[in-house]
Amino acid sequence: MNSRELVFRAMKCEEVDRIPWVPFVGCHAASLIDVNCEEFFKSADHIVNGVLKAVELYQPDGIPALFDLQLEAEAMGCNLTYAKDNPPAVSSHILEQGKTLEDLKIPTEEDGRFPIAMDATRRIVEAIGDKCAVYGLITGPFTLALHLKGTDIFYDMLDEPEEVEELMEFCQKVAINTAKMYIDAGVDIVAIVDPMTSQISPDNFEEFVTPYVTPVFDYIRERGKLGSFFVCGNAKRNIEAMCQTHCDNISIDENIPLEYVVETCKPYNVSVGGNIKLTLTMLFGTPYDNVRDATNCMNIGGKKGYILAPGCDMPYATPVANVQAVTSTVHGNIEEIFEGEDVMAGVDYELPDYASEKQVIIDCITLDSESCAACQYNMEAVYTAAAPLGDKVKIIEHKIKEKEGVACMMKLGAKNVPTICVDGEVKYESILPDNAELTACFQAAVDKKSC
C-alpha cells in the first residue's frame, strides 16, 4: 500500500497499518524555495516547485496543490491585498461596490489566477499523483459569500434571508464548478474549506450552509472522488451538522478537542483530520514539541478514520525541522529525544490597567487577520460596531503568530481564536454576534467607564 492508498483508506474509515500524514503546505511552500508569497501565488512554476520541495522534505502521504481561499473571489472582481509572508487577503467586496448578483459570472479556467492554479495542479498531479494523494482546495460557499458581500451578510441573515439564500445558491454553483476544474486537473480529494462556518450557530448552519454545501459533496462523490470539509475556529457546535453534509472527512484546527470530533464523527462513518497546533507547536515550538503534539494526536485519532495534519495552512516561517519532526514521528524513525525548551521563555505581555484607562480597550485575539478569513471578518465586524463610538474605544489586534500575541492571549484567559475581549473581559469566543449586539456591548462598556 503506497502513501496515496493509505490516505484513501483512512478517508473511508478503513483500518490502516500507519496513520497517514498530510501537511497543509500553502504559503509555507514559498519559503522552501526562497520566494515571497506574492511571487508564489502568481506563478505556476513557483507553486509546482514549492509543493515538490515540500514533498521532498516532508514525505507526505497527501498534499494540497494550492491553499488559496481568495482564488474564486478575485476571479469575480474582488480586490486582494498581497503580502510577503501570508496568503493574499480579500480587501474589497464586489457586492458592496455597486455590483449585483446578476452582474457576476461563475469563474472558468480562463478567469483570474485560475489558469495558474490549474496549470500548477496538472503538473503536480503528473509529478507525484501516482504515489501521493493530491488535494484540490476550494473556498466553501459561506466563506465565499462573505468575500463577495462582506460582513453585511450577518445582518441580512436576520433581515433579508431570501437574499442570502440567493447568494448562497450562486456560491454553491461556483463551488461545484471549481471542484470540477480541480477534478478535471486530476486531484484525488476535494476539500471544501469554509472557515467562516465556525462563526455561526447550528440553526444558521442548517439554514444557510447545509442546503448549499451538501450538493457540492454530492457532485464530488458522483465524480468518484472523496470530499473533505475543512473548518477553522471553534466549530464544535456545528460538527454534527457537518457530518450530515455527505462529506467523507472533516478536518479541524486546535480550537476543537480532537477527542470530541472523533467520537462525533464515528457514528456517521466520517473520518477526521487534524489538529497539530499551528503556532505554539509548529511555528514557535521545538522539534520535540512537534513530536509530542503529533504523538498525542495520533494516539487520539487511531488507525481507523484518522489523518494527521496541521490545524490549517502552515505559517510561512514554520521551521523545516519542526515539520520534519512530525514526519519522523509518523514513520517511527525518531533516533533521539529532542531537548525541549520553553518556547515562551523571555516573552511577556503586560496588560493595561483597564480601570484607569480613559478609553474602552477592545482586545481582539486572532491567528492573523491578514491570512485567516474568520479573523479578518471578525476584525471588520469589530471596527464597524465600534465606529459610532469614535475615540471612546481603542481596538488592538493580538496575532498569535507572534509570541507576544500568545502571551497576551494567555493573560486574558482566551482559549480560542478569534476572541473579542472588552476591558480585559472575554466577551465573544469564536463567534460573531450581530452588529447591534456588538455595538451595544461596546456602548455598555463606555457607559460603565463614564459613571
Disulfide bonds with the S-S distance in Angstrom:
none
